């Protein structure tokens, strides 16, 4: 993503990547999100302690503007 996410929930870490000479579209890395749902070309991401009705859901477009690596948890 070119711009950082606003109001990242607790439990999520954000790192600004160096993009010198590289594509600035991928300048941010987030760790800790869990995929709640993928629908309608969007990803619905939550923090590890997410509870329905209590915590926020981050919605991002699932397109060429982001890269996603999903890692299964035991």
Buried (B, 14 or more C-beta within 10 A) or exposed (E): BEEEBEEBBEBBEEEEEEEEEEEEEBBBEBEBBBEBEEEEEEBBBBBEEBEEEEEEEBBBEBEEEBEEEEEEEE
